[in-house]
Amino acid sequence: MLLNKKTLFSVATVLSSALSAHAQQAQQAAQEATAPADSAVVKLTTDNFEEFIKENPLVLAEFFAPWCGHCKHLAPEYIKAASELEDKNIPLAQIDCTEDQELCMKMDIPGYPTLKVFKNHDLANPKDYQGARTADSIISFMVKQSLPDVTVVSTEDQLTDLLTNATEPIVVDSGLPGLNKSFYQIAGRLSSEYIFLSYTAENSSTSSSSLALYLPNEQDPIIFNGDAKKLSADPEELVKWLKVEALPYFGDIDGSVFNQYMDSGLPLAYFFYTTEEEREQYTDYFTELAKKHRGELNFVGIDSRKFGRHAENLNMKEQFPLFAIHDMDKNLKYGLPQLAKEEFEKLKTAAKVETKEITKLVDNFLSGKAKAIVKSEPVPTVQESNVYKLVGTTHDKIVFDKKKDVLVKYYAPWCGHCKKLAPIYEELADIYASDKNANKKVLIAEVDATENDIANLNIEGYPTIILYPAGKNAEPVTFTSARSLEGFLGFMKAKGANKVDGESLYKTYLATKKAAEPEDEIDDDDLDLDHDEL
C-alpha cells in the first residue's frame, strides 16, 4: 500500500531567509525519490546493470519509481548511507523501474521500493533487504555483509564461546568430506540468516567430519545424517536442509516468520488456539508429531485472537480451536469437519479438537487420501457473455479440454488493471466466437481468483493470464505481451496448439460489425440549405 504524506510548512518558514542551504537540500531530497547526480548513489540501467554487478562483489540496489511515496521517504536515508559506505567500497545503486521495466520484471520486483543485495557477483540469487529503512540500519547491514561469509574457528574454547552467545542459528562444518566448496557458496547466499563456522581444531571432544546446526536456546545440535555426496554435488540440498531444520518443531507463526516457513517448501499445519493455556495443553502432542514428520510437514501454533480471520484463507469457519493443513505448493487446503453455526454456538465454551482426529488427518494427507476443501462459486446456469466464466469446481475440466486452446484470465474484482482489461478481453472473446470453426478451437475464459481455489496454481498478481494449449494443457504458457487485441491475437496464434489465425478473424469481424451498423438517417430538419425567402 502506498502512503502519500504531505509535509506542511508555515508561510513564514518557507519565506524565511534564515533557511540554511543544508536544510533546503534535505527538503528537496525528501521530496524526490531519485538521488541527485552528485550523490554517491550509482544510477544503473539495463545496459550497465549486469556489468556493474560483475565488477563489484557487494552491491545494494534499490528498484524504485519516481512517483512512489515510500521511495521519496527513503531517499535522504539512502543517499546518506551511500555516502558513508562509499569509502568502504560498498556501492549503493538505483534502478528506475519506469525507465527499465524489462530489467525490473526480470528481477521479479513486486513493489516499490524493493532493495536487493547482490553478493559475490551472483545475479541469480540476490537477497532482499528487509531491515529498517534508515541510514544506520542500511550501513550496519551492508558492513556485516562485507565480512567473510565463513568464520574459521581453530579452538574449542572459541567455538563454545560463539555457540553460548549466539542469537542466530549457527552452522558448523567440522570437515565433512567434499563439503568445503558448497559450504562457502551457500554461506555467501545465506550469511544474513545464519552464522557459518568452519571448525578446524584437531583432537577435540566435538564430533569430527560432521555438519551441525545449532539453534539459539537449544542445547543439542541438529546433526546432518543424510547423504554427504548430495550436498557436495548440489549445494541446494544444503539450503533445503537448513530451511527445514532451522524451524522450531512447534513454534508460533506471524508475519515476521511466515516467509521462513514458505521458504522451507513444506506444507504448513496450523493449530488455532484461543488461550495460552490451551496452546500449552497441545504443545507436547504437536512437538512429538512434528518430530515424527520432520521434513514432510511443518506444525505451527497461531493465536486466533489476533489472526482468527486467517481461517477463512484456509476455507475454514472461524470456530476455534481448529486444525487445518495448507499445501502451499499445490494451493490445496485440508481441515477437520466443522459444525453448523448454531451447533457450534451451543458448544462454544466446551469446544476442543481431538488429537486422534488430527493424527488421522495428518496420516491421510501424507498418504494422499485426504480430500481437499475447495472454495468455489456456484456453477453458472447460463454463460452471460462469450467470456466463459469458470469456478473452482469446473476449472480443471474446462482448461484440460484436449481439442481447445483455453486462455484464462485470473482476476480480482477490485483490481484496477483487471477492470481496464475487461473490454479488450470481452472483444477478444467475441472475435473467436464470431467464427464457427474458431469457436470450436479456442475458448476465452476467466475466473475470480479471490472466490475460487485453483489447484496447483499460485497467483502472484492480478490479472494473471495463462494459455492451456489443446493437447498440451499440462504445459501452460503465461501471457506476458502487451494487453491489446493485437497482442492477444498474435500470442494465441504463436503459442496455441491449433494455430488459429486471429488476425484474419479480426478483419472479418470488423467488416461484419461495420456492415451490421445502421446507416445514419438524414432528417430534413437537420439540412442546412440556402433558400430564398418568399
Long-range contacts (C-beta under 8 A, 24 or more apart in sequence): 2-68, 2-69, 2-70, 3-69, 3-70, 4-69, 5-69, 5-73, 26-76, 29-75, 29-76, 29-79, 30-72, 30-73, 30-75, 30-76, 31-72, 32-66, 32-72, 32-75, 33-64, 33-65, 33-66, 33-67, 33-68, 33-71, 33-72, 33-74, 33-75, 33-113, 34-64, 34-66, 34-75, 34-94, 34-96, 35-75, 35-78, 35-79, 35-82, 35-94, 36-79, 39-79, 39-82, 39-83, 40-79, 40-82, 40-83, 40-85, 40-86, 40-91, 40-92, 41-78, 41-79, 41-82, 41-92, 41-93, 41-94, 42-91, 42-92, 42-93, 42-94, 43-93, 43-94, 44-93, 44-94, 44-95, 45-95, 45-99, 45-100, 45-103, 46-100, 46-102, 46-103, 49-95, 49-100, 49-103, 50-123, 52-91, 52-93, 53-118, 53-121, 53-123, 54-121, 54-123, 56-89, 56-91, 56-118, 56-121, 57-119, 57-120, 57-121, 58-90, 58-91, 58-117, 58-118, 58-119, 58-120, 58-142, 58-145, 58-146, 59-90, 59-91, 59-92, 59-93, 59-117, 59-118, 60-90, 60-91, 60-92, 60-93, 60-115, 60-116, 60-117, 60-118, 60-129, 60-138, 60-142, 61-92, 61-93, 61-94, 61-95, 61-115, 61-116, 61-117, 61-118, 61-126, 62-92, 62-93, 62-94, 62-95, 62-113, 62-114, 62-115, 63-95, 63-97, 63-104, 63-107, 63-109, 63-112, 63-113, 63-114, 63-115, 63-116, 64-94, 64-95, 64-96, 64-97, 64-112, 64-113, 64-114, 65-96, 65-97, 65-98, 65-112, 66-96, 66-98, 67-98, 68-112, 68-113, 70-112, 70-113, 70-133, 71-112, 71-113, 73-133, 74-113, 74-133, 77-133, 77-134, 77-135, 77-138, 78-133, 78-135, 78-138, 80-135, 81-135, 81-138, 81-139, 81-142, 84-135, 84-139, 85-139, 85-142, 85-143, 88-143, 88-146, 90-142, 90-143, 90-145, 90-146, 92-138, 92-142, 105-480, 110-460, 110-461, 117-142, 117-145, 117-192, 119-145, 119-188, 119-189, 119-191, 120-188, 122-188, 122-189, 125-189, 127-189, 127-192, 141-192, 144-191, 144-192, 145-191, 145-192, 149-184, 149-187, 149-188, 149-191, 149-196, 150-183, 150-184, 150-187, 150-196, 150-197, 150-198, 151-195, 151-196, 151-197, 151-198, 152-197, 152-198, 152-200, 153-197, 153-198, 153-199, 153-200, 153-201, 154-200, 154-201, 155-201, 156-201, 156-204, 156-205, 156-206, 159-197, 159-199, 159-201, 159-206, 162-195, 162-197, 163-214, 166-195, 166-214, 166-216, 167-216, 168-193, 168-194, 168-195, 168-216, 169-193, 169-194, 169-195, 169-213, 169-214, 169-215, 169-216, 169-242, 169-246, 170-194, 170-195, 170-196, 170-197, 170-213, 170-214, 171-195, 171-196, 171-197, 171-211, 171-212, 171-213, 171-214, 171-242, 172-197, 172-198, 172-199, 172-211, 172-212, 172-213, 172-214, 172-221, 173-197, 173-198, 173-199, 173-211, 174-199, 174-206, 174-207, 174-208, 174-209, 174-210, 174-211, 174-212, 175-199, 175-200, 175-208, 175-209, 175-210, 176-209, 176-210, 176-211, 176-224, 176-228, 176-231, 177-209, 177-228, 177-232, 178-228, 178-229, 178-231, 178-232, 179-211, 179-228, 179-231, 179-232, 179-238, 181-232, 182-231, 182-232, 182-234, 182-235, 182-238, 183-238, 185-235, 186-235, 186-238, 186-239, 186-242, 189-239, 190-239, 190-242, 193-246, 194-242, 194-246, 213-242, 213-245, 213-246, 215-246, 215-248, 240-265, 244-294, 244-295, 244-298, 245-294, 247-298, 249-286, 249-287, 249-290, 249-291, 249-294, 249-299, 250-283, 250-286, 250-287, 250-290, 250-299, 250-300, 250-301, 251-300, 251-301, 252-300, 252-301, 252-302, 252-303, 253-300, 253-301, 253-302, 254-302, 254-306, 254-307, 261-298, 261-300, 262-328, 264-298, 265-329, 266-295, 266-296, 266-297, 266-298, 267-296, 267-297, 267-298, 267-325, 267-326, 267-327, 267-328, 267-329, 267-365, 268-297, 268-298, 268-300, 268-325, 268-326, 268-328, 269-297, 269-298, 269-299, 269-300, 269-323, 269-324, 269-325, 269-362, 270-300, 270-301, 270-302, 270-310, 270-314, 270-323, 270-324, 270-325, 270-326, 271-299, 271-300, 271-301, 271-302, 271-321, 271-322, 271-323, 271-353, 272-302, 272-303, 272-304, 272-307, 272-308, 272-310, 272-311, 272-320, 272-321, 272-322, 272-323, 272-324, 273-301, 273-302, 273-303, 273-304, 273-320, 273-321, 274-304, 274-305, 274-320, 274-321, 278-321, 282-353, 282-355, 285-355, 285-358, 289-358, 289-359, 289-362, 293-362, 293-366, 296-366, 297-325, 297-362, 297-365, 297-366, 314-373, 315-373, 315-374, 315-375, 315-453, 316-373, 317-341, 317-344, 319-344, 319-351, 320-351, 321-351, 321-352, 321-353, 322-353, 323-353, 323-357, 323-358, 323-361, 325-361, 325-362, 325-365, 325-370, 327-365, 327-372, 328-458, 330-455, 330-456, 331-453, 331-454, 331-455, 331-456, 331-457, 331-458, 332-372, 332-374, 332-453, 332-455, 333-372, 333-373, 333-453, 334-361, 334-365, 334-370, 334-371, 334-372, 334-373, 335-361, 335-373, 336-361, 372-453, 372-455, 374-453, 374-455, 375-451, 375-452, 375-453, 376-451, 376-452, 376-453, 377-448, 377-451, 377-452, 385-426, 385-429, 386-426, 386-429, 386-430, 386-432, 386-433, 386-444, 387-425, 387-426, 387-429, 387-444, 387-445, 387-446, 388-429, 388-443, 388-444, 388-445, 388-446, 389-445, 389-446, 389-447, 390-445, 390-446, 390-447, 390-452, 391-447, 391-451, 391-452, 392-447, 392-451, 392-452, 392-453, 392-454, 395-447, 395-452, 395-454, 396-455, 398-443, 398-445, 399-445, 399-468, 399-473, 400-468, 400-473, 400-474, 401-443, 401-470, 401-473, 402-470, 402-471, 402-473, 403-440, 403-441, 403-470, 403-471, 404-440, 404-441, 404-442, 404-443, 404-470, 404-498, 405-441, 405-442, 405-443, 405-467, 405-468, 405-469, 405-470, 405-492, 405-496, 405-497, 405-498, 405-500, 406-442, 406-443, 406-445, 406-467, 406-468, 406-470, 406-473, 407-442, 407-443, 407-444, 407-445, 407-465, 407-466, 407-467, 407-468, 407-479, 407-488, 407-492, 408-445, 408-446, 408-447, 408-465, 408-466, 408-467, 408-468, 409-445, 409-446, 409-447, 409-463, 409-464, 409-465, 410-446, 410-447, 410-449, 410-454, 410-457, 410-459, 410-462, 410-463, 410-464, 410-465, 410-466, 411-446, 411-447, 411-448, 411-449, 411-462, 411-463, 412-448, 412-449, 412-450, 412-462, 412-463, 413-448, 413-450, 415-462, 415-463, 417-462, 417-463, 418-462, 418-463, 421-463, 421-483, 424-483, 424-484, 424-485, 424-488, 425-488, 427-485, 428-485, 428-488, 428-489, 430-509, 431-485, 431-489, 431-502, 431-505, 431-506, 431-509, 432-500, 432-502, 432-505, 434-505, 434-508, 434-509, 434-512, 435-505, 435-508, 435-509, 438-500, 438-502, 438-505, 441-470, 441-498, 441-500, 442-492, 442-496, 442-498, 442-500, 442-502, 467-491, 467-492, 467-495, 467-496, 469-495, 469-496, 469-497, 470-496, 470-497, 470-498, 471-497, 472-497
